Amino acid sequence: MTITVTTAASNKAMLELATVKTRLGITGSAFDALLDLLIVDVSQSVARFLGYPPWRQAYTENLSGNGRKTLRLGRQPLEEPLTSVKYDDVLITDTTTYRIQDADAALIYHVTGGWTWSPSYDGDLVLDPSTHADRELWEIVYWAGWVMPADTPGGNQIALPADVALGAFFALRSWFDEEEVGGGIKSEKYGNVSVAYRELVAERPVGKLPSQAEDLLRGYVAI
């Protein structure tokens, strides 16, 4: 399959700074720069754990069929309805012939027949199994992913689930606590003077999510 992002998400932050500060009991702006970095890192780490970009984006996916009524797309959750479906560059104008079967599992259903499988042949008779998958004759255009907390869902758009947001917060809180314990504190000595300071880096290494966060996110991992 070939998946192309046609409209990229403008907001990929699974947490809002103001909400994070409230939950952590932080007032003032002393930690804003650090928290902004952690929000970015946590959002990327959650996406890696889930196995797909969770923020709402538009996609064009080219893939081969399987001969069955059900076909799985590469991004989730799917947003109703599918934008368009083509087979061999021909637009399927009757939109009643297909539908989303399971948005969370990225499953689509062909009502009248099946998602035609078109293998390649060597000459007229011999099936070439090494190349049949390259005949990606189906083109599915669709939106998938959740609307991030800073934005308001409209129409059939899907808001970020509370469990996913909470899992992201648990990860951020764990990493913030590590910074407070000393992970982000540096100390240097100049003659008789010792100086302690917080070092903020442009990119924090993507760390392992704490088990408390993983437990909340596990139900949303790509199938």
C-alpha angles and dihedrals in degrees: 000000000000119000122192126185107226098175115026124209115261092200121045099162113120091192135046119227094228093051092048092051091049093051092047092046092239122154127184127028102273093111099034096104092049093046092049089055092047092050090056093046094047093048091052092045093051089050090053091048092050092047098230140060103274097195119095113270139152118246141189110206124190114194144149121255126243102214091248133105094245125064129179120222124209101244133055154244096027119219120223123278120026108239096224143334126211132182118199089346092306116121115233099227097181100080091184090075093073139031144166108273101182117007095190092051093041092237121156125191131217106214103192104034133338142289095277116235113215111189124191119249133211102225113323103314117025120084113222104210092184093067107029093093091060091068096091096175097156118084115190120185114195149139121247138172138051131291108248120240096258090061131064118235116235132194110341094347115131123230121224106271116251091236092057093048091048092048089052090050093050089053092048092048091051093050092044090053089051089054090049093050090056111284092117099032118102127187130198133175124220109188106301093345123092118199125195121193142158115253114212114195127202092238124024112210110258105252135198114276116244116254092248089061094043091053090058094044100044094087090060098050116125113268 
